Amino acid sequence: MSAYTQSDLVDDLAGIFPEFRARWEKDTEDDPFPCSSLHSVYQSLLPFVATQQPTQRQWQRLADHLSVAVDAGGDRENAADTCVLEHLHQVKLNRVLRPLLSATARAYVRR
């Protein structure tokens, strides 16, 4: 089984939000020390999503993605938790996403 890479994550998120790929490329284009972490992708995603008006299907797909990431454990779980789930309340998305998440992922969301 191969590792889940930053590129895999960007591809998955761009599958939900096609515009995200351009945001990610812009966020990383001038980085003299590029980071290959999953965390950096989610750090770019959260402010992006907070300014969008996703469809209900996109919200559900994002919630499913985050739930799978939590269930995967390890770096995937940590990145989804520390960079998205713990901060949903700060960007006022906790009320939208929390009900759509799995029980395990929901436990990481602050009210």
C-alpha positions as CSV (number, residue, x, y, z in Angstrom):
1,M,0.0,0.0,0.0
2,S,1.5,3.3,-1.0
3,A,1.5,6.4,1.2
4,Y,-1.1,9.1,0.8
5,T,0.9,12.1,-0.5
6,Q,0.4,15.8,-0.7
7,S,-0.4,15.4,-4.4
8,D,-3.1,12.8,-3.6
9,L,-4.7,15.2,-1.2
10,V,-4.6,18.1,-3.6
11,D,-6.2,15.9,-6.2
12,D,-8.9,14.7,-3.8
13,L,-9.8,18.2,-2.7
14,A,-9.7,19.6,-6.3
15,G,-12.2,16.8,-7.1
16,I,-14.6,18.4,-4.6
17,F,-13.6,22.0,-5.3
18,P,-12.1,22.4,-8.8
19,E,-11.1,26.0,-8.0
20,F,-8.9,24.8,-5.1
21,R,-6.1,23.6,-7.4
22,A,-5.5,27.2,-8.6
23,R,-5.6,28.5,-5.1
24,W,-3.1,25.8,-4.0
25,E,-0.8,26.6,-6.9
26,K,-1.0,30.3,-6.1
27,D,-0.3,29.7,-2.4
28,T,2.8,27.7,-3.2
29,E,4.2,29.2,-6.4
30,D,6.8,31.5,-4.8
31,D,7.7,29.3,-1.8
32,P,11.5,29.0,-1.7
33,F,11.2,26.1,0.8
34,P,8.3,24.0,-0.4
35,C,6.7,21.8,2.2
36,S,5.4,18.4,1.3
37,S,3.1,18.0,4.3
38,L,-0.6,17.3,4.2
39,H,-1.0,20.0,6.9
40,S,0.1,22.7,4.4
41,V,-2.7,21.7,2.0
42,Y,-5.4,21.8,4.7
43,Q,-4.0,25.2,5.8
44,S,-4.6,26.5,2.3
45,L,-8.0,24.7,2.1
46,L,-9.7,26.1,5.2
47,P,-9.6,29.8,4.3
48,F,-10.5,28.9,0.7
49,V,-13.6,27.0,1.7
50,A,-14.6,29.7,4.2
51,T,-14.9,32.2,1.3
52,Q,-16.8,29.9,-1.0
53,Q,-20.5,29.0,-1.3
54,P,-20.3,25.2,-1.7
55,T,-23.3,23.2,-2.8
56,Q,-24.8,20.7,-0.3
57,R,-23.1,18.0,-2.3
58,Q,-19.7,19.6,-2.0
59,W,-20.2,20.1,1.8
60,Q,-21.1,16.4,2.1
61,R,-18.1,15.3,0.0
62,L,-15.8,17.4,2.1
63,A,-17.3,16.0,5.3
64,D,-16.9,12.5,3.9
65,H,-13.3,13.2,2.9
66,L,-12.5,14.5,6.4
67,S,-14.2,11.5,8.1
68,V,-12.1,9.1,6.0
69,A,-9.0,11.1,6.8
70,V,-9.7,10.8,10.6
71,D,-10.4,7.1,10.2
72,A,-7.1,6.6,8.3
73,G,-5.2,7.6,11.4
74,G,-1.6,8.8,11.4
75,D,-0.6,11.9,9.5
76,R,-3.9,12.0,7.6
77,E,-5.9,12.1,10.8
78,N,-3.6,14.7,12.4
79,A,-3.6,17.0,9.5
80,A,-7.4,16.9,9.0
81,D,-7.9,17.4,12.8
82,T,-5.3,20.1,13.5
83,C,-5.7,22.1,10.4
84,V,-9.5,21.9,9.7
85,L,-11.7,20.2,12.3
86,E,-10.3,22.1,15.3
87,H,-10.7,25.4,13.5
88,L,-14.1,25.1,11.9
89,H,-15.6,27.3,14.6
90,Q,-13.1,30.1,13.8
91,V,-14.3,30.3,10.2
92,K,-17.9,29.7,11.3
93,L,-18.3,26.5,9.4
94,N,-18.8,24.2,12.4
95,R,-22.6,24.4,12.2
96,V,-22.5,23.5,8.5
97,L,-20.0,20.7,8.5
98,R,-20.3,19.1,12.0
99,P,-23.6,17.4,11.3
100,L,-22.3,15.9,8.1
101,L,-19.2,14.3,9.7
102,S,-18.8,10.8,11.1
103,A,-19.1,10.5,14.8
104,T,-15.4,10.0,15.1
105,A,-14.6,13.1,13.1
106,R,-17.3,15.1,14.8
107,A,-15.6,14.6,18.2
108,Y,-12.7,16.8,17.0
109,V,-14.9,19.8,16.2
110,R,-15.3,22.5,18.8
111,R,-18.7,24.0,19.1
